[in-house]
Amino acid sequence: MKKRFFFMYIIIIVLALMTLPGCKKAHDITGTWFITTTLLGETFDETYTFVGNRNSGDVLWEGQALGTYSVYGDNVSFTLEYYDADNDYTVEVYNGYFEERDYMSGSFTYTVEGFPSASGTWFGER
């Protein structure tokens, strides 16, 4: 009888600990996001689709795969690689976090082949 109460006590403690702020449910980034970036005083809006699972997958722009993403807890990162209108190899690296289920933000670096990198900020919502 004592063992039974002991196990019930352990189960209650574990369930109670899972409700604490440190035990958050993983965020699901999959779907369409409206991303606003600010770089060198200019603001740009794009729509990206994140396809995969909660942890990782591909980032699509207008149906074209441009990069990959990863999510760990509240942290999110994604990288886009493409050739721009001048045929210069371009890499954008985004790092940030989820503030809410449908809102994330952070900073990013923008690198065009042959030019110095620039840094900016971004936020996304769906």
C-alpha positions as CSV (number, residue, x, y, z in Angstrom):
1,M,0.0,0.0,0.0
2,K,2.9,2.4,0.8
3,K,4.5,1.7,-2.5
4,R,1.3,2.6,-4.3
5,F,1.0,6.0,-2.6
6,F,4.7,6.6,-3.2
7,F,4.3,6.1,-7.0
8,M,1.1,8.2,-7.0
9,Y,3.0,10.9,-5.2
10,I,5.8,10.8,-7.8
11,I,3.3,11.0,-10.7
12,I,1.7,14.0,-9.1
13,I,5.1,15.8,-8.6
14,V,6.1,15.1,-12.2
15,L,2.8,16.4,-13.5
16,A,3.1,19.5,-11.4
17,L,6.7,20.2,-12.6
18,M,5.5,19.9,-16.2
19,T,3.2,22.9,-15.7
20,L,6.1,25.2,-14.6
21,P,7.3,27.8,-17.1
22,G,10.5,25.8,-17.9
23,C,8.5,22.9,-19.4
24,K,7.2,24.6,-22.5
25,K,5.7,22.8,-25.4
26,A,7.9,22.9,-28.5
27,H,7.0,25.6,-31.0
28,D,5.8,24.7,-34.4
29,I,7.2,26.9,-37.1
30,T,5.7,25.1,-40.0
31,G,3.4,27.1,-42.3
32,T,3.4,30.5,-43.9
33,W,5.1,33.5,-42.1
34,F,5.2,37.2,-43.0
35,I,8.8,38.3,-42.3
36,T,9.7,42.0,-42.0
37,T,13.4,42.8,-42.1
38,T,15.2,46.1,-41.3
39,L,18.6,46.5,-42.9
40,L,20.6,49.7,-43.1
41,G,17.5,51.8,-42.3
42,E,15.3,50.1,-45.0
43,T,12.4,47.8,-44.3
44,F,11.5,44.8,-46.5
45,D,8.5,42.4,-46.3
46,E,8.6,38.9,-47.6
47,T,6.5,35.8,-47.2
48,Y,8.2,32.5,-46.4
49,T,6.8,29.0,-46.0
50,F,8.5,26.6,-43.5
51,V,8.0,23.0,-44.5
52,G,9.2,20.1,-42.4
53,N,8.6,19.3,-38.7
54,R,8.9,21.1,-35.4
55,N,12.7,20.7,-35.3
56,S,13.9,21.3,-38.9
57,G,13.0,21.6,-42.5
58,D,13.2,23.8,-45.6
59,V,12.4,27.4,-46.1
60,L,10.5,28.2,-49.3
61,W,10.0,31.5,-51.1
62,E,7.4,31.6,-53.9
63,G,7.6,27.8,-54.0
64,Q,11.3,27.7,-54.4
65,A,13.5,26.1,-51.6
66,L,16.0,28.8,-50.5
67,G,17.3,27.3,-47.3
68,T,16.8,25.4,-44.1
69,Y,15.5,26.1,-40.6
70,S,16.0,24.6,-37.1
71,V,14.0,25.1,-33.9
72,Y,15.2,24.3,-30.4
73,G,12.9,25.2,-27.6
74,D,12.1,29.0,-28.1
75,N,15.2,29.5,-30.4
76,V,14.8,29.6,-34.1
77,S,17.4,29.9,-36.9
78,F,17.2,29.8,-40.6
79,T,19.5,30.4,-43.5
80,L,18.7,31.5,-47.0
81,E,21.1,31.0,-49.9
82,Y,20.5,32.3,-53.5
83,Y,21.7,34.3,-56.4
84,D,20.4,37.8,-56.5
85,A,19.2,39.8,-59.5
86,D,22.8,40.7,-60.3
87,N,23.7,37.0,-60.1
88,D,25.7,37.5,-56.9
89,Y,25.7,34.6,-54.4
90,T,23.8,35.9,-51.3
91,V,23.5,34.3,-47.9
92,E,21.1,35.5,-45.1
93,V,21.5,34.0,-41.7
94,Y,18.6,34.6,-39.2
95,N,18.7,33.9,-35.5
96,G,15.9,34.6,-33.0
97,Y,13.3,33.2,-30.8
98,F,9.6,32.8,-30.4
99,E,7.9,35.5,-28.4
100,E,4.5,33.9,-28.8
101,R,3.0,31.0,-30.8
102,D,2.6,33.2,-33.9
103,Y,5.3,35.8,-33.4
104,M,9.1,35.5,-33.5
105,S,11.9,38.0,-33.9
106,G,15.7,38.3,-33.9
107,S,18.7,39.6,-35.8
108,F,20.2,38.5,-39.1
109,T,23.3,39.0,-41.3
110,Y,23.1,39.6,-45.0
111,T,26.2,38.7,-47.1
112,V,26.6,39.3,-50.8
113,E,29.6,37.7,-52.5
114,G,32.4,40.2,-52.7
115,F,30.9,42.7,-50.3
116,P,31.1,43.2,-46.5
117,S,28.3,41.7,-44.5
118,A,25.6,43.9,-43.0
119,S,23.4,43.2,-39.9
120,G,19.8,43.9,-39.3
121,T,16.7,42.9,-37.3
122,W,13.7,40.9,-38.3
123,F,10.3,39.8,-37.0
124,G,7.8,37.3,-38.3
125,E,4.1,36.7,-37.7
126,R,1.5,34.4,-39.1
